Amino acid sequence: MKPRFSLTAVALAAATLPVLAGAASTVVPAQPSSFDPVNLRMTVDSCTYVPATVRVAAAGTTLRVTQQPNACLVPGTPQRVDVRLGTLAAGDYQVEVFASPAGNGAPTETLRFSVTERAEAAVFPPIPRPLTDYSGVWWSENESGWGLSIHQAPSNVVFGAGFVYAGNNQPLWFTLQGGQWSSATRWTGTLYLTTGPSFSSPDFDPRLVLIQAAGQATLDFTNEPVNGRASLTYIVNNIPVTKTITRMVF
């Protein structure tokens, strides 16, 4: 499927507004796929632009970005800023940028863009994929001191980094990589252990880095998903371990 993308920008800003005249904003990435994090990238006046006042609201497929600019007599240094619009489903969208908190009057910029469906292999049966994002820091509520950080890309690739303790009670890191989804809620990959030189060494010697596959790990998110719980099962040195983990809420 060919991605489709169209963008029009009307720059009506005066020099006193946060978005600099003549510096049209853009949508990043330029051709977003479904559930990519989408940002509005603006070039602003660092004096008039006040990040704490920026708000994003949705009305149907229109995203309204509002702000309360400072009144500055002398222009500030231009700077580039990103404002997150969200992770969006496939469809056509419009962004309206306003230089007032209420969004009154005509927008200083109007941008239109399309989010396309992510390409999938045309095979039968379909390749399993998750229906939500399980990214976050997970831990065992009854075993503080260790945990697992999971990053799930919009393409459904998973990378995990675990911070645990070895048999000698010394800190140990492992990573989960190269896996695949066997269902919408179950992922299995390889567990790797990595050692290397101290991060504080004045000269980093990559020859001292050792990466070794140490076993297999499975994440199963079907375990009470409403409560944000999952099962982590892994095998290291032929020893199977299963833990119930919970996503931390910050």
N, C-alpha and C positions, 0 to 999 in steps of 0.2 A: 504494500500500500504506500502511495506517495504521500509524504507529509504535506499539508497545505498550510500556508501561513500568509496573512496579509496584515499590514501595519500602516496606519495613517496617523500622523501627529499634527496637530494645529497648535503652533507656539504663539500664544497671545500674551505671554508674561511680560510685565514691565521690569525694569531693573530693580525695583523694590521688592519683587516677589521672590520666594525661595528658589524656584526653578529659573535658571538663567535664560534670558531671551536668546533665541538662536541655538540653544543647546537642547535639542529634542531628546526626550526620554525614550527608553527602549524596554522591551520585555526580554527577560533572560530566564531560560534559554530562548533563543530566537524562534525555534520550532519545537515547542514543548510537546511531549507525549503524555498520555494520561497518567496522572498522579505524580508527575515531576514537580518538585518544589519550584514555583514560578515567582520571580521577583520583578519589581519595577525598578529599573536603574535610572537614576536622575543625576544631573549635574546641577548642584545647588550653590547658592551664596552662603558661605559658612557663618556669616553674621545674621542674616535674616532667617535661616533655616533652624528650627528648634525640633530636634528628634522626638522629645517627650510629648509633643502635641500632635504627632502624626497618628492618624486613625485610618483603618481600612474597614469598609462596610460593603455588604453585598445586597443588591436589589435585583433579583432575577439573575441574569447573566452580566449585569453591569457592576463593576467593582469601583467604589468611590473612595478616593484617597484624599483626606482632608488634613489641614494643618493650620496652626496659628503662627504666622511669621512675626519675627521681631521687626521693629521700626528702626532701621539703621541709616545714619547719615552718610557713612563711608562704606562702600562695598567691601565685603569680606573676601577671603581667598576662595576661589572655586574648589569644590570637592565633589567627588562621586559617591553616591550613597545608594544602597539597595533597600527596598521596602518589600517585605514578603507579602505576596497576594494570596498564597495558599497552594495546596496540592489539589489540582482541579481535574474533574472528569472530562472526557472528550466532549467538545462542543465549541461554539463560537462565543467569544467574550469581548467586552468593552471596558476600558479603564478610563475613568474621568478623574483628573487631578484638579483640586481646588485649593486656593490660597486663603481659605477661611475655615474655621472649625465647623460651621454649620453647612458648608457646601452651598452657599447662596450664589446666585448669579451664574454666569457661564463658566465652564471649567477652563482653566488655563491651558490644559492639554487634553486631548482625547486620543486614545490608542485602541485599535482593534486587533485582536489576534485569535488564532484557532489552536485548540489542543486536539491532537489526533490520537486515535487508538494506537496502543503499542502493538507493533507487529508480533504475531505469533506463528509458530510453525504449523503449517496445514497438514496435520497428521491425525490419524484416528487409532486409538482413542487420544483425545487431547492431552498434552503434557500437563500434569498437575501444577497448579499455581496457587499461592495464598490469596485470600480475599480481603486481607487487611494487613497493616504494617505492625510487626512485632518488635520494632526497634525500641531500645531502652536499656536501662541497667536493671538486671534481675538478681535476686538474692534469696537466700533461705531465711525466713523471718526468725527461725529458732537457732540459726548458726551465723551470727554476725562475724564480720572479719573477712569474708570472701564473697565473691560475686562474679557475674558474667555480664559483659557489655555486648549487646547485639546491635548490629547495624544491618538493616534490610534496605537495599536500594530499590528505586521504583521498578527496575528490571527484575526484581525478586531475588537477586543475588544476596546471599547472607555472609556476613563476616562477624565472627565472635571473638572476643578477647576475655579470657578468664584470669582473675587474680585470686590465687589460692595459696595454700601452704603445703610444702612437701612433707615427707615422713620425718625429716629432721626439724620440722617447725620453721623452716626458712621460707621466705616468700618465693613463689613460683608463678610464672606466667605461661599460659598456653593460648593458642589460637584455633579457631574452627574455620576451615576453608574448604573450597572445592566441592561443596555438597550439592544436593538437589532435593527438590520437594517430591515426596512420594504420595502426598495428598495435599489438600488445602491447608492442613494444620500440622503436618509432620515433615520435618527436614532432617536429613542425615548427611554428615560430612566427616572429614578427617581431622583428627586432633593432632596438632603439632606443638612440640616443645622447642623453644629457642633459647640459646645462650650466646653470650657475646661479651665484648669488652665493656668496661664501665662507661656510662654516658658522660661522666665527668672527666674522662681521659682527654688530655689536650689534643691528641691525634687519634682519630677513630680508625681502627684497623679492620676493614671488612673481612679479612682472612680469618679473624677470630670468631666470626658469626657461624653458629652451627644450628641448622634447622633439621629436625628429625620427626618423621611421622611416628606418633606414639600410640595411636589407637583410633577408634571411631567414636563419634558422638551423635546422639539423636536428640532433637528438640521436638517435643510433642505438646502442642498448644490446645489439644482437645480436653485437657484436664481442667474442668471448671473455668471455661473461658470468661464467664461473666465476672468472676472474681479476679481476673488477670493472672491466673496461675498457669503453670506449665510444668512438664516433666523434663528433666535433663538426665539422660542416660549416657554413660561413656564407659569404655573399656580401656584400661591402661595396664600393661604387664599381665594381661589375661585376667584382670580383676574387674568385674562389672560393678558399677556404682550407679544408683538412681537417686536423684534428689528432686523434691518438689520446690520450685522456685516461683517467686512473685515479682512482678514488675514494680519497681520503686515509683512512688508518686511524689514529685517534688513541688 
